[in-house]
Amino acid sequence: MKNVASNSTIRYLMRLSLLTTCLAVASLSLWAKSLEGQSLKKNVSLKVTGTNLNRILQQIARQTHLRLVYDAKEADNYYMDSLDTRVRPADALLDSLLAPTTLAYREVNDLLVIYHKDEQEFGLHGKVIDEGSKTPLPGVTVSLKGTKRGNVTNAEGGFTLASVKAGDVLVISYVGYETREVIVSNNTFLTIALKSSNARINELVVVGYGTQKKVNLTGAVSQIDASAIESRPIANLGQALQGAIPNLNINFGDGRPGGSASLNIRGFTSISGGAPLVLIDGIPANINTVNPRDIESVSVLKDASSAAIYGARGAFGVILVTTRKGKSGKMQINYGTNYGWATPTASTNFITSGYDAAMLNDEAFKITLGKTYTGYTDEDYAELLKRKTDPTLPSVVIQNRKGKDMYIYYGNTDWWHTMFRDELPSLEHSLNVSGGSDKINYLVSGRVYQKKGMMRISQDVYNSYNFRAKLEAEVKPWLTLTSNTQFNANDYTYPGSSVNGNFVSVSVHALPSYVPVNPDGTATYRTELNNYTIGDGIYADLLHGKSKGATKQTELINTVGAVFKITPEFNINANYSLTVINGNSYHRQTASPWSIFPGVISYVNNDDLWQQDDNWTNQVVNLYGNYNKRFGKHSLSLTAGVNGELQRYRMLYSQRKDVLSEDLNEVALGTGDATVNSDRQELALLGAFGRAAYSYADKYLVEFNGRYDGSSRFPSNRRFGFFPSVSAGWRMSEEAFFAPVKNVINDIKWRASYGALGNQDVRNNNYPYIPIMGMGTLSYITEGKRTQYVSLPAPISPSLTWEKVNSTNFGVDMSYLRNRLNVTFDWYVRNTKDMLTKGMTLPGVFGASEPRENAADLRSKGWEVNVDWRNSLKVAGKAFTYNVGFNVADFKAEITRFDNPNKILSDYYTGQRLGDIWGYSIAGYFQSDKEAADWKVDQTQVGNNIFSAPGEWGKLRAGDLKFVDLNGDGIINKGKNTLEDHGDQKIVGNSLPRYTFGIRGGADWNGIDFSFFFQGVGHQNWYPGANADKFWGPFSRPYMSFIPTDFADKLWSPENPNSYFPRLRGYIALNDNGSLKENNDKYMQDLAYIRLKSVIVGYTLPETLLKRIKLTRCRIYLSGENLLTFTKLKSRYLDPEQLTTDPNLVKTDVNGRVYPFSKTFSAGLDISF
């Protein structure tokens, strides 16, 4: 691929970005300094000769950055023939100006209020009515601006306020109506009319390359604001969005501090992969690194109509994140802090009795293999039994075994709490400075977040840092310049083998009877009573403290832009963005000392060090114009532009064994074998796009979108494609026939859309059409060095091209009861065609694997509902506002074309419902040995480790599983494992998440606020993996470390014939063809759950107190995350959310042996001044 920009150009642009950032920060500092003391004490200068008081007051308000509240007609009555224009404080000028008039002034917060001089206090009565119907409005909040005083209207819309005076400002607010501010005159009775706001339908929604009123949207778009994110102790934005938007599916592979979210919109995308496009302030970026405190809103474009303007990158939806910007007015400083502490969501109380755990494991091991696992003698068990009741006895003794003195372990070790902590602290500090004038505004923000992890020895730590500087300046009436610079950094350090490897290693062979440390302080590793290692040596490694790893990343994004206002209806936007990401990771493994023979030190593990450096750069150019014109009942909106991107990636990897120093982790210090690898890739995207939207009388709506897109991922003759969409809407509520019910149903809009998009994101392969030869090194020595080889490239299809995504959407938006109740419903079908996969099966003589072709199709169908209710009422004489809502979504996916003519179940096949799990049916247990012996059905193909067991255990016994012979052939098997001949299998579950939902609510009264949020999944199946230790225990490996305390109570026995688990046998859940390893309906788990994802209680101090301490806002709050979980999962030792696959059937670990999820309690403070 031809380089579009040289390295010197990149370096120049990086310097330019850094210079722009420095200039922006310096400008902001100077501007902030100039804004200090913005009030009536600020000097002003008037340049007028003869004019009325109205114009003079407007100039004073403009220069003092205060909003003017006054009676303009009254001010027009005063004309100033002569005026002292010298520079002086604004209050002095106002005193001089208003002295000969009947007017006076007062500063209330950011308001300059002009009122009549008569300030005698009086009681005020009034009534609030609907502007249209003139009916009274009960429950309206009427408050005195700048104070905590106020009242709520009664059933007749009436209110009273004592001790007011002329010039006071009333704030009248009510759900579903526009908020009004009214100046109190000398009248003792006011009638105030409120206008219906239609706020929910008239709010601006961020869409591709612009904004639209929600009332005019014809596509499927959901948006949330910052209120869904505030006050939560979260590491990244993904955690806040989980469950907040219907059919935005967010999964976390594990619970490590700072773990990244994977995103999906509307279910299974493609067997080739595919994820939504994420744009932050219009630039491709990582949702996991942006500062959550910077967020203004998040829009999700779900259907082809709304996403078509992004062409090939928007095939599976678009997420638009908009960050805050500065606002005109006084400089505002906001500081927030939050301290939290977390604990695991799942139970960690395992069997810690050395006797009980050894007996369970040895019984399972012996039944299967004819010998014990631990190697303990009867005398050893007697010693363990003593320590079960008398823990003061020594857990380690020295005995002579096999002719040597050695340590013998009789412990009751709680290995989980030896390895891991119960409390994980976190801390956040954030600072935001913003302000501006009518010509310029600025924002500078920063955030520091730290969370410490679970590792008890050498605790793992995650740190993240964010900085943002935004500047917007109107340098000419027709030109506005913008700069947006953000810097994000994070690092995570961990001890041991790897982040999740620590949890895997300790899950085996670390029995409670073993101890972590010998009496002389050396680590344990082997018992020499068997041939196994304690926890795979992980504790010895951690105790030595030299094995560790880390990942670090820095991200700099600088965007500069200009907006040209050609006419009031037409403007042109141009921006350029440079993103530079540098990543570094390393891991060091050292040899760790251990001992089993007193005074003799041995070592475990080899010395090894690897390092990897990654560098990504991305340049983005956008140039587009927007035209909006309304003429009569007609409204026309046009958008057209071009977009180009150039992405570059470089990687350098090095590895060396036998490093000279345990503390200096440098590859250059290695003396052993060395490995070096590198990678370099480029990707270019170019597109021209357009949108045309038309509405008549805001009643009939139609919109066309299209993009002509090109991607360097495909051959030059198949590189470009055109992707159009069309959508239409009908606001039925605006029709004349709807008038009789409009007081109940305020707005109803029907929507429909269809579009065709392309998918170029094919498994992160930038060169799928280019044959690539593999290289490697053999262990054979040729001419004194290892032999290198080059392999033949895999075959490439000459017809390789875009995957195509066709989407149809029908929806309706409804508002009821003065817009207090809002409902949105969408139904969709998405057809993904020409998916890249292996082509037609070829004979073995072809000599290579089948080339990837556009050879498969799938169809996804789904629906989603979102409901919101908002209202206010009077409680104890004060306004009580509250809101509740929920969303729920569902989808199914089916393969509609795939070259698998025999429909083998282990591969995709036409007609397959994605996620289906095939397995056997269980008819219960054999209740006696005789029943098992008389069983005529052959279960050998599901009886591995049963029929190979020694002696009497090598056959079916009482307590073993009884499989159902569905096809009646007398043998339990999978047949040919095809759809036509699937033996005794049937569909026993489905692993896709169904009925994902969120339930939210909140309330505000007298400065106290409360909010809650539940999230969950209605149905999803999981069959425990072969190494699901906390579920299977010794059924998997009869040497598991963490056995649930209630495990023995669930085992079959003659006294417990209706148990959950069968008779205990080792390895039958681990090895292929084992009776528990094979999927079956008895142990298929339903991961359905509902979780209290967030709850927040806060209190905002009253303004009367804030004025004394010179603050404009102070809020303290308590919050919790993941506090409660209710689930159908038959284990309290596993977190159902952690076991779920994402909608593309990707799972981090089917066994649940990864970093656990946690629940968090926190306390925070937000102040403004």
N, C-alpha and C positions, 0 to 999 in steps of 0.2 A: 504494500500500500504506500502511496506517495505521501511523504510528510507534508502536512499543511503548514506547520510552523516549526522552525528550528529551535534547538535548545536555547540558543541565545535569545530568541524571541520570548520564550517562556520565562527566562531569567529576567528579561526586561519588564515583562508584564507583572511578575511577582514584585519587583522593586517598585513599579508604579502603584500596585495595590497597597504595598506597605506605606508608600509616601502618601497616598490618598487617605489611608487610615489615620496617619499621624496628623495630616492637615485637618481632617474632620474632627479629631479629638481636640486639637488646639483651637479650632474655630468654636467648638462647643464650649470649651472652657472660657474663651473670651465672651461668647454670647451669654453664658450663664452669669458671668460677672456683671455684664451690662444689665441683666434682668434683676439683680439684687435690689431689694427695697421697692419692688413694684407695688405702689399704693398711692394714696393721696399725698404722701410726703415726697413723692418723686417730682423733680423739676419738670415743668412743661413750658413750651414756647408756642404761642399762637401767631399765625401769619394771616390776619384778616384785617379788613378796613372797616366796612360797615355791613353788618349782617344780623340775623335774628339769633336769639339764644339757642335755638334748636341746633344750628350748625356748630356753635361754639361748644356745647355740651358733647356733641359727637366727637369733636377733635380731642377734648380732654379725655374722654373714655378710651379713645384709640391709643393715646400716648401713655396712659396709665395701665393699659391692658385690663381694664375693667369692663364688664358688660353693663350697658346703660339701661335702666328701667325707669321710665318716666312717661308723662302724658305729652306727646309731641304737639298736640293742638294747643295745650296750655303754654308750652315753651314758645310757640310761634307768636304768642301775644306780646312778647318782649323783644324790642329791637335795640341793638347796641350801636349808637352813632360813633362813639369813640371807645377805644379799648387800649389799656396798657399792655403792650405785647412783650414786655421784658420777661426774661426767664425767671420763674419763681415756682415754689411748690404748688401743686395742684389744689391743696386745701385752701391756701391763701388766695389763689385766683378765684375759687368758687365762693369764698366768703365775700370777696369784692363784687363779684358778678351778681350774686343773689341778694345782697343787702337791700337794694331798692325794690325787690320783688316780694311776693307773698310765698315764695318757694324756699325750701331748705334742702339739704342733702345729707345722706348717710351712706357709709360703706358697710355692706353686709356680705361677708365672704368675698366673692369675686364680683359683686354687683355694686354699681354706683346708682343709688336710689334717689330720685328727685321727687319731693312731696311738698304738700302745704305745711306752713310753719306751725299751725295749730297742733300741738302734740299732746293735748289732754287725753288721758286714757279713758276708754269707754268699753262697754260690753258689745260684742258684735254677734248678730244673729244672721243666719243665711240659709239658703236652700240650693242644692245642686241638682241639676236636671240634665236629661239627655237633650242635646242640641236639636236633634231631628224630631223625636216624638214628644218632647217637652215633659216626659214622664219623670218623676223623681227617682234619684239613684241612691239606694241605701248602701251603706258600707264603704262610702268614699272617704279617703283619708284627707283631712284638711289640717295642715300644719303651718306653724309660723316659721318662716325661713330663718336659719341661723340659730334656732333653739330646738329643744326637745318638746316644746309645747304643741299640742294638737288635739284633734278630736276626730270622730268618725260619724258620718251622717246616720240618722236613724231611719226607720222604715219609710218615713215621708220625705227623706232626703234632707232633713233639717240638721243644722249644727249650731253650736254656740261656742264662742271664745271670749273669755273674760280678759280685761286689761290689755287691750290693743290700742294703738294710736295711729294716726294718719302717717303714712309712709311705710308702715310695716308691709311685708310681702307674704302673701299666703301662697302655699304650694298645695295644689289640689291634684291628687293622683288616684287612679282607679284602674283595675285590670281591664284591658280591652279599650281604654280611652286614652287620648293624648293628655299628658300632664300639662297643667296650666299654672302660671304664676300671675297673681292678681295683687295690685297695690291697694292697700286699705286707704280709703278717703275718709271724709267725715260722716259718711252714711253708716247708720247703725244696722242696716239690713242689706245683704247682697244676694242677688240671684245669679248663680254661676252656671253657665251651660258648658258641658263637656262634649267634645266631638269624638265619635268613635274612631279609634286609631287604626284599626286593621293592622296592628303592629306586626303580627305574626306573618301576614301575607304580604305586607308591603316592605318588610325588612329586606335589606340588600344581601344577596347571597353571592359569594365569590364563585365565579365560573372561569372557564378557560379564557385567558387574556381579557379579563374584564369582570364586571359585576352585573347582576340583573336583579330586579325586584322579584321576590318570591312569587308574587301574584302573576308574573309573566313567565315563569319557568314552565317549560313543557317537557323537560327531561327529568330523570330520576336523580335528584340531588338532595343530600342531607347535610346539615351544617350544625355545629355546636360552637358555643363561645367559651371564653376563658373560665366561666363559672364551673364548668365540669372538671377543671384542672386544679383550681386554686385550693390551697390549704391541705394538699395531699402529700405525704412523705414519699415521693416517688423519685426514682433515678432518671426516668426518661418519659417522653410523651406517650409511648406505646402503652405503658401501664395505665395511664389515665383514660385512654380511648377504649380499652377493653370493655365491651358490652354497651358502650355509650351510643353507638350508631347501629341501626339494624343492618345485618348482613355485612358489616365490617368485622371480619374474623381475625382475632389477634391471639397468637400463641407464643408461649415461652418454652424453650426446650428444657430449661432447668432453672433453678432458683438462685444461681450465683449472683453476688452483688453486681449490679450494672448489666445484668443479662439483657440481650437484645430481643426485640419483638419481631416475629414474622407476621406479615400482613397478607390478607386475602379479602377480596370483595366478591360476594355472591357465589362462593363455592368452587368446586373443582374447575381448574382452568384448562390445562392441557397435559397430556402425558409427557410432553417435552418440557414442562415447567412453564411458569409465567406468574408474574406478581404485579400488583398495581404500581403505577408511576407515582412517585412522591415528589412534589415540588414545594419548596419552602421559599416563599416570596418569589415564586415564578421560576426558581432554579432547582434542578435535580439535586437532592440532598438526602441525608440519612435522618430519618425521623427519630432514631435512637440517640443522636448526639445534640439535637437542638435544645436550648434552654426551655423547659416547660413554662417558666415564669414569663417568657417573652411572648407567649402565644396570645393572639387576638381572636382567631377563629380557625376552625378546621372544616373544610368542605370535602365531601366525598361524592365524586361523579361516578355513578354506577352503571348507567346504560350507554349504549353506543351514541345516542344523540348528544349527551352532555360531554362525552369523552372523545368524540370523533375529531375534534379540532386538534387533538394531540396525536392522531393517526396511529402509527405502528406501535407507539409506546403506551397507548391508552387502551389496548384491547381488553384488558382485564381490570379496567377502572383507574381512576386518578384520585389522589389525595392531595388537596391544596391546603397548605398550612400558611396562614398569614400572621406575621408577627406585628406587635404593637409599633406605633410610631408616635412621635412627639405631637403635642397639641398646643394650639395657641393659648397663651395665658401665662400666669406666674410660673416660675420654676417650681417643680414638684419633685420632692425626694421621697422615695419609698424604700423602706428597708424591711426585709422579712427574714425570720430565722425559724428553724424547726429542728427539734431534737426528738429522735425516735429510738425505740428498742424493739427488736423483733425476736420471735421464737418460731420454731417449725410448726407448720400447720398440722402435720400428722403426728401420731403418737410415737414416742421414742422410748417407751417403757418395755424393754425386752427381758427375756429370761436372763437373770444374772447368777443364778445358782449353778456353780460348776458341776455339781452332781446331776441335776435335772437335765441340763443341756447335753452333757456327755452321754447320759443314758439314752436320750432321744436319738442323737446322731449315731451312736454305736448300734442301737437296735435296727435302725434303717439300713445302716451299712452292712451289718452282719446278715440280715435277711437276704440281701441281694448278693453279697460277695462271700459270705461264709466266714468272715473274720471281722474283728472290730476295727473301727477307724482310729481311735485314740491310742490303742495299745496298752490301755490301763489294765492292770491285774485286779483280781478280786480285792486284794489288799489295798490297792490304790483307790478303788471305789469306796472301801470302808473309810479311808482317810477323807475322801471328798464328802461322804455323808456326815462325818463328824463336823466338818466345817460348814455344812449347811445350817446346823443349829448352833455352832460355836465359832463365829467369824474371828474370834481373837486368836485362834490357832494359826501358826505360820502358813502362808500360802506357797512358800518355796522351802523345800528341804533338800539336803544333799545326801544322795544315796549312791551306792556302788552298783551300777547296772552295766552288764556286758564287760565287766572287768575294769570299769572306769568310774571315778567319782563324777557325778553329774547332778545338775539341778532337776528336781522333780516338782511339777507344778500341781498345786491343789487350790486353785484360786476361786474366787467368786467375783470375777472382774466384770464391771460394766463397761464394755469396750466402746459403746456409743459415746458415753460421756467422757471416756478417757480420750477419745479422738476429737470429739466435737463439743462446741460450746452451746449453751442454751439461749444466750442473749447476744444479739447482734446489734450494736449501737449504730446510729446514723446521725449525721449532722448536716444542716444546710444553712448557708447564708446567701442572701441575694440583695442587690442594690440596684435601684433604677432611678435615673435622673432625667427629667423631660421638661419641656417647655417650648416657648417660641412666641412669635408675633403673627400678624396676618401675612407676613412675607416669608418667614422662615420658621421651621420647627426642628427640634432635635430630640434624640433619645440616646442615652448611654446606659447600658445595663451590664451587670456581671453576676455570676453565681459560682459558688463553691459548694460541692456536695461530696460527702464521704460516707461510705458504709463499710464497716468491718464485718468479716465473714465468720464462718463456723469453726475453722480449724483452731484447735486449742493450742497446739504447739506451732509457733511461727504463724500467727493469725494472718489470714489473707485479707487484703485491703483493696477497696476500689475507690478511686478518686476521679472526679470530673470537674472541669473548669469551663466556664462560658464567658465570653465577652462579646458585646454587640455595640456598634455605633451607627446610628442612622441619622442622616441629615437630608432635609428637603428645603430647597430655597427657590423662591420665585424671583429670579434675577431680572426678568422682564415680564410684562403682562402676558407675553406670548410664549415664555420659556421658563420651565421649572427643571432644575437640576437635582438629582438624587444621588446619594451614596449610601450603601448598606454593606457594612463590613462585620463579619462575625468570625470569631476564633473559638474553636472548641478543642478541648484536650481531655483525654482520659487515660488512666493507667490502672492495671490490675495486677497485683503480685500475689503469688500463691506458693505454698510449700509442697514438697512431695513430688509424686510422679506426674500428675496432671490435675486439672480442676475436677473432673469427674472420676479420673482414675483412682484418686484417693478413696472414694466411696466404693468403687468396685473392689479394690484390693482388700480392704478391711472386711468386706462382706463374707469372705470365706476363710476358714481355718483359724479364725480368732475366737476360739471357744471361751466361755467364761472361766473354765478351769485353768486356762493359761493366763499368764500375767505379762504385762508389757515390759517390766524391768526386773532384773535379778537383784538380789540383796546387795551386790557390790556396785550397783548403778549401771551395769551394762545392759544393753537391750537384748530382748529375746528374739529368736528367729525360727529355731527348730526345737522340737522336744526330744528327738532321737528315739522316741518310742514308736514313731511311724516315719514315713518318708515324705511328709508334708511340711509346709512352711507356715508360720503363724502370720495370718493376714498378708501373705505374700511379701513379708518383710517391710510393710509400709511403716510400722511404728519405729523400727530400727532406723529407717531412712529419715523419718521426721525428727527423731530424737537427736540424730547426728546434726541435723539442721543445715546441711550444705546443699541438699537437693532442692531446687526451687525453679520457678519460672515466672515470666512476666509478659504482659502485652501492653504496648503503649501506642497511642495514636494522637496525632495533631491534625487539625482540619482548619484551613483558612479559606474563607469564601468572601470575595470582594465583588460587589456589583455596583457599577456606575451607570446612570441612565439619564435620559432627558425626555421631557414631555413638551411637545410643540403644540400650542393651542392655535390652530390655524383659523378657526372660527369658533363661535360658541358651541356649534354642533359637531365639529370635527377636530380631532387631535391625533397626533402621531407620537407613538412611544418607541424609544430606542434604548436598548441596554446591552451591556457586555458584562459577562461574569467569568471570573477565573476561580476555580476550585483547586486547591493543592492539599492532598492528604498524604501524610507520611506515617507509616506504621512500622513498628519494630517489635519483635517477639523473640524470646529465647527460652531455653530450658537446659538446666544443668542437672545431671545425675552423677552422684559420687558413690564410691564404695563406702559402705557404712559398717561400723564395727558391731559385733554381737558375740554372745557367749552362751554356751550350754555346759561347758566343762569349766569349773572354777579356775580362774587364772589364765585361761586360754582364750585368746581373742581371734575370731574369724571375721571375714568380711563378706557382705552381700552386695550385689549389683556391680556393674562395670562403670567405669568413669566415661562420661560422654557429655558433650556440649554441642548444641546446635543454635544457630542464630538465623533470623530471617528479616530482611528489610524489604518493605513494600512502598511503592510510590505511585500514586494516582494523580493525574491532572485532568481537568475537564474544562474546556472553554465553550461558552454558550453565547450566541449572539441572537437577539430577538429584535425584529423591526416590524411594527404593525400599527395599523390605524383603526380608530373607532369613530363611527359616524352615528349620531343619534338625532332624530328629527321627529317632532310631533306636529302634525298639521290637521286641525280639526279633530275628528275621531280616529284619525289614522296615526299610527306610530311605527317608525322604521328604524331599525338598528342594524348597522353593517360593521363587520370586522374583517380585516384582511391583513396578511403579513407573511413573513418568512422566519424560519428558525433553523439554526445550524449548531451542531455540537461536534466536538472532537475530543475523544477520550483516549488517554494513554495510560498504560500500566507497565511498571517494571518491578521485577522481583529478583532478589539475590539471596541465595541460601547457602550456608556453609555449615559443615559438621566435622568435628574432630574428636577422637578418642584419646584417653589418657592425658588429660590436661595437667600441667605441672603444679598448679596451685588450686586448692579447693575454694579459695576466696576470690581469686581473680578470674572472672568468667570471660576469657578472651580466646577465640579460636586459635589465634597465633601461638598460644602457649601449649597447644596440643602436640603430643609426640607420636600418637597412634595413627590409625587409618583416617584419611580425610576424604570428605565428599563435598563437591561444589556443584550447585545447580543455579540456573537463572531462567527468567522468562521475560518476554516483552511482547505487548499486544497493543493494537490500536483499533478504534472503532469510530467511524464517522457517520453522522446522521444529518440529513438535509430535508427540509420540508417547506412547502407553501400551503397556507391554510386560509380558510374563509368561513364566515358565518353571516347569515342574513335572517333577521327576525322581524316579523311583521305582526301587528295586532290592530284590530278594529274595535274601537270603543272599549278597549281592555276586556273584550268579551271573546273574540275569536282570535286565536293565536296560532302562528305557524313559524317554524324555524328550520333552516337548512344549514348543515355543517358539512365541510369537506376538507380533506387534506391530501395533497400529493406528496408522498413520502418516499425517501430513499434511505437504504441502509447498506453499509459496506459488508454486512454479513453474507450477502448473496452475490452470485455472479453478476457481472455488469449488465448482461442482457435480461436479468430478472431482478434487478436491484430496486426498481421503483414500482409503486402501486398507488392507485387512487382509492380513497376510503371515504365514502359519503354517508350521510345520515339525514333523516327528515323526522320532524316531530310536530305535533299539533296539540292544541288545547282548546277547551270550550268551558268558559265560566258560566255554567248554567244558572248560577244565582243572579246573574245580571239580566236575565230574560224577564220580560214583563209578567209572564205567567207565574214567576217564582215569588213575586212581591208578597203574597199573603203569608208566606212562611219565612220570610227573610228575617224577621225578628228572632226566630229560633235558629234557623240555619243561615248564618250570615254570609257564608261564602262556600261554594262548591265548584271545583274545577276538575274536569276530566282530561286525562292526558294519554297520548299514545306516541310511540316512537319506534323507528326501525333504522338500523345502521349496519354497515359492513366495515370492519376494522381488520388490521393485520397484526400478527404477532411475530416480532423479530427476535424475541428474547428466548433463544433456543439453548437451554442448559448452559448459559454463560460461555458459549463457544463463539468466539469472534471470527473463526475461519472454517465454518462447517463445509464449505465448498472446495477447500484446498486440501489435496492429499498431503498428510503430514507423516514423515518417517520418524519412528521411535528410535531412541538411542539408549544404550546402557552399557554396563560393565559386567563381565563375567568373572568368576573367581579363578579361572584358569590363567596361568602365568605364561605370557608370550614375550620373548626377548626382554625378560626381566621386569615386566609390568603386567598388570591385569589386562585381559583382552577386552577391547571395545567392540561393540557390534551396532549395526544399523538394521532396523527391521523394515519390511515392506509396509507401505501405507495401506490403510483400510480402503476398500473401494468407495468411490464417491458417485452418487447419482447425478447425471448431467442436468436433471430437471428440478433440482433443489430450489425451493422458493419459499415465499411467505406462508405461514399458517394463516388461515382466514377465520375471522370471528364475526358471525352474523347474530345480531341481538334484536329481540322484539320486547317492548315493554308497554304495559297498560297500567295506568295509575289514576288515583283520585285523591284530591286534597279537600278537606272539609273543615269548616269552622262553625261552631255552635255557640249559642248563648252569649252574645256580645264578645265573641272570639275567646272566651275563656276555655272552651274545649276545642282542641285541634286534633284532627285525625288524618293520617296519611296511609294509603295502601298502595302497594305495587305488586304486580305479577309479571314475571319475565320468562323468556326462553332464550338461551344462548347456545348457538351451534358453533362448535370449534371444528373447522374442517381442514383437511390436508395437514394433519399433525405429523411432525417428524418422528419416525420410528423405523425399526427394521422393516425392509420390504418383504416381498414374497420369499418364502422359505426355499433355499437353493440346495441342490444335492451336495454331498460332501466333497465330490471331485472338484467343486468350484475352488476349493482351497483357501477360502477366506469367509469371514462373516458377511451376512447380508448387508448391503449398503443402506444407509439411512435415506428414506424417501418420504415424500408427503403422502402417507399411505393409510391414514386413520382419521376417523371422525368421532366426535362425541356430542351429546346434547345435555345441557343442564337446564332444569326447570326449578323455579322457586317463587317465593312470595315473601313479603315483609309488611309489617304493620307498626306504626308509631302513633301513640296516643299521649296527649298532654292536657292537663287540667290546671288552670291557674285562677286564684280567686283571693279576695280579701274580705274580712269581716271585723267586727268590733269585739274585743275581749278586754274586760276590765277597763273600758273606756279608751283603749288604745287600739291602733290598727294592727291586725293580725293577717299577714299575707302568707299564703301557702301554695304549693304546687305538688302535684303527683303525676306520674307518667310511667309508661312502660313501652317496650318494643319487643317484638318477637319476629323471627325469620326462620325460613326453612328452605332446603333445596335437595334435589336428587340429581344424580348424573348417570348417564347411560352411554355405553359405547355403541355407536351406530355403524361403524365400519372398521374392520381390522382383519388382516390376513392371517386368520387362524381357522382354516376350514374344518378341522376336527374339533374345534372349540375345547381345547385343552384348558382345564380350570386353572392351571398354574400360570397362565398368560392371559392377556386381554382377549376378549372374543366379542363378536357382534351380538348385541342384546344384553350384554353384561351390565348389571347395576353396580356401579363402582362402590367399593367398600364392602361388598358381600363377603361373608365369612362362611366357608363350607366346613362342616364337621359332622361328628357322629351324635346319635341319640343315646342317652343313658337311661336304663330302666331301673336303676337303683343298685343295691349291693346284693351279693350272695349272702344269705343269712346263715348258711351252714356249709361245712365242707362237703357234705353230701350233695347239697343243691349245686355246688360248683362242679363236683365230679360228674353229676348227671347232665350237666349243660351240654347240649348237642351242637352248639354253635362254636366254630373254630375262631378263637380270638388271638391266635399267635401273631397276626400282623398288627395288632394293637397291644401286644403283651411283651414287648422288649423289656428285659431286666426282670420279667416274671418267669418266663419259661426257661431262661438261662440261669436262674438262681439255683443254688445247690440244694440237694435233698428234698425234703417235703415242701420247701418253699418254691420249688420249680414247677408249680402248677397253680391253677386257680384255687383260691381258698376263700373261706368266709371273710367277708369284708372287702373283697375285691369288686371292681366295677363290672356291671353286667351291661354289655353293649346290645343295642337293638339291631337285629338283622332285618333292615328295611326291605331289601330286595328278595329275602327268603331263600338265598342260595346256600345257607348254612355256613358261611364264612364272612367275617367282618373285614372288609377292605375297601379300597377306593375304586375298585373296578379298573377301568382304563383312565380314570381321572379326567373324563370328558363330560360335557354337558349331557350327552346321550347315555353314557355309561359311567355314572359317578358312584357305583357301588352302593354302599350303605350311608353315603354322605347326604346331607341336606343343608340348606342355608340355615345357619343357626344364629346369625347376627349380622350387623353391618357396622363398620368402623367409622363411617362418616358422622360428623356431629349433626344432630337434628334439633330443630326448635331451640336455637340459641336465643337468649332473651336477656333483657335488662329491666329492672324496676327501680325507679328513682322517686325521690320526694324531698321536700324541704319546706321550711317555715321561717318567718322572721317576725319578732314581736319585741318592741321596747328595747331594741339593741341586742336582743338575743337571737341568734340564728342557729338553725339545725338542718342538717341534710343527711340523707342516706342513699345508698345505691347497692342493689343486689344484682348479681350477674350469674348466669348459669347455662346449662345445656339440658334439654328435655330428654334426649335419648342418644346414647352412643355406646357401642359395644367394644369390649376389649377382652381378648383372651390372654391370660397371664403368660409372659414369655418364659422361656426355659430357665432363665436365671432370675426370675422374680422371687428373690429370696424371702422378702417379707410377706409373701403370699404362700408360696409352696413350702418354705422351710426345708427340712430334710428330704421331702419328696423330690426336690431338684438335686441338690448336692448334699449328701448326708454329712456335711461338715460346715453348714452355714453358721455365721457368727450371730446373726440377729434373728432370734426366733420369738415370735409374739408370745406374750405371757399366757394367752388363752389357747395356744396351739394344741396342747395336749388334750384339752377338753373337747376339741373338734374332731378328734380321731375316732375311727370306728373301733368298737370293741364289743364283745358279747353284752356288756353292761350298757353300751351306748350305741345301739343298732341304728338309730336315726341320726347319726352324726353328719356333719357337713363334709368331712373328708373320709376317704376309704381307709382301709388298713394301711399302716405305715410301711412303706417300702422305699428304699433309696433309688434315686436316678430315674424313676418312672415319669417324672415331669421334665427331665433334662434331655434324654436321648431320643432320637427319632424312633417312631413307632411305639413309644411308651404310652401307657394307658392315659396318663395325664398330659403328656406332651401333645397328643393329637387333639385338635379342637373338638369340643363337645358341648352340648347344650346345658349340662349340669354346672359346669364351672365358667361358662360364658358370663362375663360381668357387664352390668349396665352402669356406665359411668355418669348417668344423669345426676346433676347436682345443682344446688342453689347456694350461692355464697354471698355473705354480707361483705361486699367488696370494699365499701367505704362508708364511714359514718363520721360526721363532723359536728361538733358543738362549739359555738363561738360567742363572744360578747364584745360589742363595740362600745367603748366608753362614750358617755354623753358629751356633746360639744361644749357645754358649760365648763366641764372639767378639763377638756382638751385645751381650751383657751388659756387656762391657768398654766399649763405646762408647755405652751407654745407648740402644740401639735394640731394638725388638721384631721388626723384619724389615728386611732389606736384600737387594734382588735387582738384579743387573745383567744386561743382555741385549743381544743383537744380533738384528736382524730385517730381513727383506726383503720387498718387495711386487712382484709381477709380474716375478719374476726370470728365468723361462724361459718360452718359448712355443713350442709345436710345432703346426703348422698345415698344412692342405692348400692354403691360398691361394698362388697362383703369383707372389708378390711378397714380398720381405723389407722393402720400403719402406712397407708399409701394415700397420696393426694389425688383425687380423681382428675383434677385439672392437669396435673403433671403427666398423667398417663394418656391424655387425649391426643389423637393424631390431628394434624391441621387439615383443612378442607382439601388439600392436595395429597392426603394420605402420607404425609411425612411425619415421622416420629423420631424423637431423639433417642429414646431407649425404651424398648417394649418391656423391660424388666423393672423400671423405676429405680435403677441404681445410679441416680444422678444427684446433683446438688439439690437438696429439698427446697420447696417453697416455704415462705415464712409469712406469719401474720405480724403486723406492726402496730404499736401504740406510739403516739407522738403528741408533743405539745409545741405550740408555735406562737409567734408574735409577728404582727404586721403593723408598722407605723408609717405615717406620712407627715411631712412637714415642709 
